[in-house]
Structure formats: C-alpha cells, structure tokens
Amino acid sequence: MKTITVKHPTGSYPIHLGEDALSQTGRLLAELGYSGRCAVLTNEIVGRHYAAPLCDSLSQAGFTPTRIDLPDGEQYKTLDTVASAYPHLVEAKLDRRSPIIALGGGVLGDTAGYVAASFLRGVPLVQIPTTLLAMVDSSVGGKTGVDLPHGKNLVGAFKQPEMVIVDPNVLQTLPDAEIKAGLAEVVKHGIIDSPELFEALETSNQPTATTTSIPSPQSPAPILHSSFFILHSPTWLLHEAIMVKVRVVQEDPFEQGRRAVLNLGHTFGHAFEQVSSYQIRHGEGVAMGTACAARLAARLGYCDDQTTERIIGLLDRLHMPSQPPDYPAADIMAAMSTDKKRQGNSLRFILPRAIGDVDIFKDIPPADVKAVLA
C-alpha cells in the first residue's frame, strides 16, 4: 500500500492507496488516535457493496459505527440533504471527536464533507471515494459543499480530511459510464501537469484474444473501460493523477491562485450540467468542457492546433463526448454567469498552452466563447 502525504496550512493527512485498503480503514483510523463512535455516510447502492466490510473493519478496531444512507444523485446535493443527516448524528451521540466517514462518489463526498464541516462546528472527516472521479479529484484538497438552484457548489467549506482511503478494487463494481466520467478528470490532470500520464492514456492498449499490438494514431484500439481497469492494475494511473492534484492543492490550499487550474473544462462543464438539469454527468460535462477549452485556446492563439487535436483525439479514443451539447448558446452563457469561479463580472477560463501546461485567462470576448459552442 502506498501512502501519499498531503500538507496543508494546519497540518497534513495521508492518502492510503492500495488494493484492499478499505479493509484497513479501522486500523488506520485508530492509529490516528480516534476511537468510539463514528458515522458512515453512504448511499444505498454503494452501501450494498461496501458498507458491511467497512463497518466490520471499524468494529474490529474498536469503533461503534452508525450507517446513514443519503439519497443518491446530483439533484440531492442540497442543503436539505445535509439537514436530513443531522438528526441521525445526534441520535448516534456523536461528539466533536467522532469521525464522519464519507463512503461514495463525488456527490456523496462533497455532501458528507459539508455535514462534517458544519455538525458541532466541525468533526473529523475521512474520505473513502468509490468512483474514479472522486479518487483522483474531489476527495483530495478539502473542498466540500452543495448546490443551490442558482448553480453548483455555491454553499460549502474547506474541510481537510483526517485521511483518504483509495482502494482500486472498488472500481470493479463501477459501471462503465462512471469509469468514463472519472477518466475525463484523469485526462484533465494529464493536460494540467503530467505529460507522462496523458501519453500513457494515448498509447495504452486494451489486449484481446487476437491482438496485443500497440495501437497506431491511424487505428487506435478501443478502450473497454471497466475491463481495462480490471485487467490492468490502476495503481500507477491513480497515483500519477492524484499527485497532480496534491501538487496543486499544496501550493494553493484555499484556491487563491494556481489551484484554479484544476478547473480546466469546468467553466464550460458546469454550465452544460446546469442547462441540462444535471442530466449530463459531471464527467461528461468536464470532457465536453475540456474540448471546448482546447478549441478556445487554439482560436485565441494560446496553443497550437496539434495540442488541441491531441486533446480531442484522446477524448474520442476514450469514447468521451468532445462536442458541446445541443443547447442554446445564450442559455449556456447565462449559466456561466453564476459560476463561482468568476471574478466580478469576468469569467475565468483555464486554457491549455501545451500538454502539461495550462494558464488562467479572463476577459475572454463573449463572441469567441459562443463560437466554440456552435
């Protein structure tokens, strides 16, 4: 099991990465000095697979876990869901030293994280992401929060976890659509700060009974998402993608500057999600948004055409959407106007200069933004 240490202004926390790491949660939490009552916040689908082994691990280490199921889906990432958890925590007699353990994907982690940040003015938080997207992105860095009808993530808090448990084995029960959504964030991390990761995704091949050849640019091999991760240990890929996030958040823990680069594709992507009433998954929005950001960068002369072609080509190879959704540009622009990443009336766009090099831009002419939405 690999351990990555993440430093932040008030201390540090470990990310434990390895197969069967989930079964070690109780021991690892006890080693941090915690004991007694704790709460496992999950949902029915994830809980069906992993709540019992997690609670067994906690019980064997001397904890008294209480399972609390939250509703599943972006539409339930709300203050109402947060409020619904509090009575269960009171009934379980949690105190300020009682950890809340978030077992689930990004929506669950964001919501449970905000519960932990606000209950009793803050209790310890453990993140156990069960989706690829959450493993490489949302579980690391301490951002928690919920949506309002006006937009995504408009209410929240910075709440650093006590630890993060990343167990690649849980990906084996993940639907292909969720693997694909997570791969959008992995691609994003490669564009931001890891040419090696990006190139590994470009050249990786899904072996079959008839071929083990390396795909050529002219005839790329299709990637079968779930079986790809079962047949190939994802530990290196996860480690490399997580390290991109770690390097950035350590440099800028409160998103005052460079951390904004992690929002590559998100100014477009969040707007796509919002105008679709969240029928577009977050990963799909990020994929489409990253492609739009690449086209915008090329249009404005910030990157060359080859960089844009490589980005869109990789998204296509991974069977991710690379065209904007069919909604009126005016509606998408209106959704962007509520984006929390804006400064005053100016939208910020993260645009690539090259693979492994992105920058923050503002005051982009609206006509150019609309042009890449066409």
KAJO-V445016 format. One record per residue. RES is the residue in three letters. PSI is psi in radians with two decimals (999 if undefined). NEAR is the number of other ideal C-beta (glycine too) atoms within 12 Angstrom. D_LAST is the distance of its C-alpha to the last C-alpha in whole Angstrom. Layout:
{{RES | PSI | NEAR | D_LAST} {RES | PSI | NEAR | D_LAST}}
This chain:
{{MET | 2.25 | 23 | 47} {LYS | 2.56 | 24 | 45} {THR | 2.16 | 23 | 45} {ILE | 2.26 | 34 | 42} {THR | 2.20 | 20 | 44} {VAL | 2.11 | 34 | 41} {LYS | 2.49 | 20 | 42} {HIS | 3.01 | 25 | 42} {PRO | -0.46 | 16 | 43} {THR | 0.15 | 15 | 46} {GLY | -2.44 | 16 | 47} {SER | 2.91 | 23 | 45} {TYR | 2.69 | 34 | 44} {PRO | 2.56 | 32 | 44} {ILE | 2.00 | 40 | 42} {HIS | 2.05 | 41 | 44} {LEU | 2.08 | 40 | 42} {GLY | 2.77 | 26 | 43} {GLU | 2.38 | 24 | 44} {ASP | 0.30 | 21 | 46} {ALA | -0.54 | 36 | 46} {LEU | -0.71 | 40 | 45} {SER | -0.20 | 27 | 49} {GLN | 0.04 | 30 | 50} {THR | -0.83 | 43 | 48} {GLY | -0.85 | 34 | 51} {ARG | -0.79 | 25 | 53} {LEU | -0.64 | 34 | 51} {LEU | -0.69 | 42 | 50} {ALA | -0.64 | 24 | 54} {GLU | -0.35 | 18 | 54} {LEU | -0.05 | 26 | 52} {GLY | 0.18 | 13 | 55} {TYR | 2.69 | 33 | 54} {SER | 2.99 | 21 | 56} {GLY | -2.46 | 25 | 57} {ARG | 2.58 | 28 | 54} {CYS | 2.89 | 43 | 50} {ALA | 2.37 | 44 | 47} {VAL | 1.93 | 47 | 45} {LEU | 2.14 | 49 | 42} {THR | -2.89 | 40 | 40} {ASN | 3.00 | 33 | 38} {GLU | -0.70 | 20 | 40} {ILE | -0.89 | 25 | 38} {VAL | -0.74 | 38 | 38} {GLY | -0.57 | 27 | 42} {ARG | -0.60 | 18 | 43} {HIS | -0.70 | 23 | 43} {TYR | -0.16 | 39 | 43} {ALA | -0.74 | 33 | 45} {ALA | -0.88 | 20 | 48} {PRO | -0.59 | 30 | 49} {LEU | -0.83 | 40 | 47} {CYS | -0.61 | 29 | 50} {ASP | -0.78 | 21 | 53} {SER | -0.73 | 33 | 52} {LEU | -0.78 | 39 | 52} {SER | -0.73 | 24 | 55} {GLN | -0.42 | 19 | 57} {ALA | 0.12 | 26 | 56} {GLY | 0.12 | 18 | 58} {PHE | 2.78 | 33 | 55} {THR | 1.64 | 23 | 55} {PRO | 2.53 | 38 | 51} {THR | 2.17 | 30 | 50} {ARG | 2.31 | 32 | 47} {ILE | 2.08 | 39 | 44} {ASP | 2.24 | 26 | 42} {LEU | 2.69 | 41 | 38} {PRO | 2.63 | 24 | 36} {ASP | 2.35 | 26 | 33} {GLY | 2.60 | 24 | 29} {GLU | -0.56 | 32 | 27} {GLN | -0.26 | 21 | 28} {TYR | 0.16 | 27 | 31} {LYS | 1.29 | 41 | 30} {THR | 2.92 | 30 | 32} {LEU | -0.54 | 22 | 35} {ASP | -0.73 | 19 | 37} {THR | -0.74 | 32 | 37} {VAL | -0.84 | 36 | 38} {ALA | -0.57 | 21 | 41} {SER | -0.38 | 21 | 42} {ALA | -0.51 | 40 | 43} {TYR | -0.81 | 26 | 45} {PRO | -0.63 | 16 | 48} {HIS | -0.65 | 25 | 48} {LEU | -0.66 | 32 | 48} {VAL | -0.79 | 18 | 51} {GLU | -0.55 | 13 | 53} {ALA | -0.08 | 27 | 53} {LYS | 0.72 | 16 | 55} {LEU | 2.55 | 35 | 52} {ASP | -3.00 | 22 | 53} {ARG | -0.18 | 17 | 52} {ARG | 0.12 | 21 | 52} {SER | 2.05 | 33 | 51} {PRO | 2.52 | 46 | 48} {ILE | 2.23 | 51 | 45} {ILE | 2.05 | 52 | 43} {ALA | 1.94 | 49 | 40} {LEU | 1.75 | 50 | 39} {GLY | -2.88 | 47 | 36} {GLY | -2.82 | 46 | 32} {GLY | -0.72 | 42 | 30} {VAL | -0.80 | 46 | 30} {LEU | -0.77 | 48 | 34} {GLY | -0.72 | 48 | 34} {ASP | -0.77 | 44 | 33} {THR | -0.88 | 50 | 34} {ALA | -0.61 | 51 | 38} {GLY | -0.68 | 49 | 37} {TYR | -0.57 | 40 | 37} {VAL | -0.82 | 43 | 40} {ALA | -0.63 | 43 | 42} {ALA | -0.47 | 30 | 41} {SER | -0.51 | 27 | 42} {PHE | 2.24 | 34 | 45} {LEU | 0.52 | 20 | 48} {ARG | 0.38 | 11 | 46} {GLY | 2.09 | 26 | 45} {VAL | 2.84 | 35 | 47} {PRO | 2.54 | 34 | 46} {LEU | 2.35 | 42 | 43} {VAL | 2.28 | 47 | 43} {GLN | 2.19 | 50 | 39} {ILE | 1.52 | 51 | 39} {PRO | 2.43 | 50 | 36} {THR | 0.11 | 46 | 35} {THR | 2.72 | 48 | 32} {LEU | -0.72 | 45 | 31} {LEU | -0.83 | 43 | 28} {ALA | -0.60 | 45 | 31} {MET | -0.77 | 48 | 33} {VAL | -0.17 | 48 | 31} {ASP | -1.34 | 45 | 29} {SER | -0.40 | 44 | 30} {SER | -0.20 | 53 | 34} {VAL | 2.28 | 45 | 34} {GLY | -0.23 | 38 | 35} {GLY | 0.14 | 40 | 36} {LYS | 2.21 | 38 | 33} {THR | 2.81 | 37 | 33} {GLY | 3.11 | 34 | 32} {VAL | 2.98 | 37 | 30} {ASP | 2.80 | 33 | 28} {LEU | 2.88 | 18 | 28} {PRO | -0.39 | 18 | 26} {HIS | -0.29 | 16 | 24} {GLY | 3.06 | 29 | 23} {LYS | 2.49 | 39 | 24} {ASN | 0.64 | 34 | 27} {LEU | -0.22 | 22 | 28} {VAL | 2.26 | 27 | 32} {GLY | -3.00 | 31 | 33} {ALA | 2.71 | 25 | 36} {PHE | 2.09 | 26 | 36} {LYS | 1.79 | 36 | 39} {GLN | 2.36 | 35 | 40} {PRO | 2.82 | 42 | 41} {GLU | -0.57 | 40 | 45} {MET | 2.86 | 40 | 43} {VAL | 2.33 | 47 | 41} {ILE | 2.08 | 48 | 42} {VAL | 1.89 | 48 | 39} {ASP | 1.84 | 42 | 41} {PRO | -0.41 | 38 | 39} {ASN | -0.51 | 27 | 41} {VAL | -0.27 | 39 | 39} {LEU | -0.32 | 40 | 36} {GLN | -0.35 | 25 | 37} {THR | 0.12 | 21 | 37} {LEU | 2.32 | 37 | 33} {PRO | 2.68 | 20 | 31} {ASP | -0.66 | 26 | 29} {ALA | -0.62 | 25 | 26} {GLU | -0.63 | 36 | 27} {ILE | -0.78 | 39 | 28} {LYS | -0.74 | 34 | 24} {ALA | -0.70 | 42 | 23} {GLY | -0.62 | 49 | 26} {LEU | -0.50 | 49 | 25} {ALA | -0.71 | 47 | 22} {GLU | -0.60 | 52 | 24} {VAL | -0.79 | 48 | 26} {VAL | -0.79 | 50 | 23} {LYS | -0.78 | 51 | 22} {HIS | -0.63 | 45 | 26} {GLY | -0.74 | 40 | 26} {ILE | -0.66 | 48 | 24} {ILE | -0.83 | 44 | 25} {ASP | 0.30 | 33 | 29} {SER | 1.48 | 32 | 30} {PRO | -0.56 | 23 | 29} {GLU | -0.73 | 21 | 32} {LEU | -0.78 | 34 | 30} {PHE | -0.80 | 38 | 27} {GLU | -0.60 | 18 | 29} {ALA | -0.67 | 26 | 31} {LEU | -0.59 | 41 | 28} {GLU | -0.61 | 30 | 27} {THR | -0.15 | 21 | 31} {SER | 2.57 | 31 | 32} {ASN | 2.41 | 24 | 33} {GLN | 1.87 | 29 | 34} {PRO | 2.58 | 19 | 37} {THR | -3.12 | 16 | 38} {ALA | -0.32 | 6 | 42} {THR | -0.21 | 8 | 41} {THR | 2.46 | 13 | 39} {THR | 0.30 | 12 | 39} {SER | 2.70 | 14 | 38} {ILE | 2.30 | 15 | 35} {PRO | 2.59 | 23 | 32} {SER | 2.79 | 12 | 31} {PRO | -0.49 | 16 | 27} {GLN | -0.47 | 7 | 27} {SER | 1.22 | 12 | 28} {PRO | 2.48 | 23 | 28} {ALA | 2.45 | 25 | 29} {PRO | 2.62 | 20 | 28} {ILE | 2.16 | 34 | 29} {LEU | 1.89 | 21 | 30} {HIS | -0.97 | 34 | 29} {SER | -0.83 | 24 | 33} {SER | -0.50 | 19 | 35} {PHE | -0.75 | 33 | 34} {PHE | -0.42 | 35 | 35} {ILE | -0.72 | 21 | 38} {LEU | -0.43 | 19 | 39} {HIS | 2.21 | 23 | 38} {SER | 2.13 | 19 | 39} {PRO | 0.11 | 38 | 36} {THR | -0.79 | 26 | 39} {TRP | -0.81 | 22 | 38} {LEU | -0.79 | 36 | 34} {LEU | -0.80 | 46 | 34} {HIS | -0.80 | 31 | 37} {GLU | -0.75 | 30 | 34} {ALA | -0.72 | 46 | 31} {ILE | -0.69 | 45 | 34} {MET | -0.55 | 30 | 35} {VAL | -0.85 | 39 | 32} {LYS | -0.74 | 44 | 32} {VAL | -0.81 | 39 | 35} {ARG | -0.72 | 27 | 35} {VAL | -0.80 | 32 | 32} {VAL | -0.49 | 40 | 34} {GLN | -0.60 | 25 | 37} {GLU | -0.56 | 24 | 36} {ASP | 1.34 | 25 | 35} {PRO | -0.42 | 29 | 36} {PHE | 0.37 | 20 | 35} {GLU | 0.84 | 25 | 31} {GLN | -0.22 | 14 | 32} {GLY | -1.77 | 17 | 31} {ARG | -0.49 | 22 | 30} {ARG | -0.41 | 32 | 29} {ALA | -0.38 | 32 | 26} {VAL | -0.39 | 36 | 25} {LEU | -0.20 | 37 | 25} {ASN | 0.28 | 39 | 22} {LEU | 2.20 | 47 | 20} {GLY | -0.15 | 48 | 16} {HIS | -0.49 | 42 | 18} {THR | -0.79 | 47 | 16} {PHE | -0.85 | 49 | 13} {GLY | -0.78 | 44 | 15} {HIS | -0.65 | 37 | 17} {ALA | -0.69 | 41 | 15} {PHE | -0.77 | 42 | 13} {GLU | -0.79 | 39 | 17} {GLN | -0.79 | 39 | 18} {VAL | -0.35 | 31 | 16} {SER | 0.12 | 26 | 17} {SER | 0.64 | 17 | 20} {TYR | 0.43 | 27 | 21} {GLN | -0.45 | 17 | 20} {ILE | 2.17 | 33 | 18} {ARG | 2.74 | 34 | 21} {HIS | -0.79 | 43 | 21} {GLY | -0.66 | 47 | 21} {GLU | -0.74 | 39 | 18} {GLY | -0.71 | 42 | 16} {VAL | -0.73 | 46 | 17} {ALA | -0.88 | 47 | 16} {MET | -0.70 | 44 | 13} {GLY | -0.65 | 50 | 13} {THR | -0.72 | 52 | 15} {ALA | -0.73 | 42 | 13} {CYS | -0.70 | 46 | 10} {ALA | -0.69 | 52 | 13} {ALA | -0.75 | 43 | 14} {ARG | -0.69 | 35 | 11} {LEU | -0.72 | 38 | 12} {ALA | -0.75 | 37 | 15} {ALA | -0.71 | 28 | 15} {ARG | -0.67 | 26 | 13} {LEU | -0.03 | 26 | 16} {GLY | 0.28 | 15 | 19} {TYR | -0.39 | 27 | 20} {CYS | 2.86 | 29 | 20} {ASP | 2.90 | 20 | 20} {ASP | -0.56 | 17 | 18} {GLN | -0.69 | 16 | 21} {THR | -0.80 | 30 | 20} {THR | -0.74 | 33 | 17} {GLU | -0.67 | 23 | 18} {ARG | -0.73 | 33 | 21} {ILE | -0.88 | 47 | 19} {ILE | -0.64 | 31 | 16} {GLY | -0.69 | 26 | 19} {LEU | -0.72 | 38 | 21} {LEU | -0.75 | 41 | 19} {ASP | -0.73 | 23 | 19} {ARG | -0.60 | 33 | 22} {LEU | 0.18 | 41 | 23} {HIS | 0.69 | 26 | 21} {MET | 2.60 | 39 | 19} {PRO | 2.36 | 33 | 15} {SER | 0.09 | 33 | 13} {GLN | 2.56 | 23 | 9} {PRO | 2.67 | 36 | 8} {PRO | 2.84 | 31 | 9} {ASP | 1.23 | 16 | 9} {TYR | 2.69 | 26 | 10} {PRO | 2.38 | 16 | 9} {ALA | -0.61 | 26 | 7} {ALA | -0.67 | 16 | 11} {ASP | -0.70 | 21 | 13} {ILE | -0.75 | 37 | 11} {MET | -0.66 | 29 | 12} {ALA | -0.70 | 20 | 16} {ALA | -0.65 | 35 | 16} {MET | -0.50 | 37 | 16} {SER | -0.31 | 24 | 18} {THR | 0.08 | 25 | 21} {ASP | 2.29 | 35 | 21} {LYS | -0.23 | 27 | 24} {LYS | -0.08 | 34 | 23} {ARG | 2.75 | 25 | 22} {GLN | 1.92 | 19 | 25} {GLY | -2.23 | 10 | 26} {ASN | 0.13 | 13 | 23} {SER | 2.19 | 19 | 21} {LEU | 2.50 | 37 | 19} {ARG | 2.32 | 32 | 20} {PHE | 2.38 | 44 | 18} {ILE | 2.09 | 41 | 20} {LEU | 2.51 | 43 | 18} {PRO | 2.47 | 43 | 20} {ARG | -0.58 | 27 | 22} {ALA | 2.99 | 25 | 24} {ILE | 2.09 | 35 | 25} {GLY | 0.12 | 27 | 27} {ASP | 1.95 | 23 | 26} {VAL | 2.87 | 39 | 24} {ASP | 2.92 | 25 | 24} {ILE | 2.26 | 31 | 23} {PHE | 2.52 | 31 | 21} {LYS | 3.05 | 21 | 21} {ASP | 0.65 | 17 | 20} {ILE | 2.27 | 30 | 16} {PRO | 2.25 | 17 | 15} {PRO | -0.55 | 22 | 13} {ALA | -0.61 | 15 | 11} {ASP | -0.66 | 27 | 10} {VAL | -0.81 | 35 | 9} {LYS | -0.58 | 23 | 7} {ALA | -0.63 | 19 | 5} {VAL | -0.15 | 35 | 5} {LEU | -0.18 | 34 | 4} {ALA | 999 | 18 | 0}}
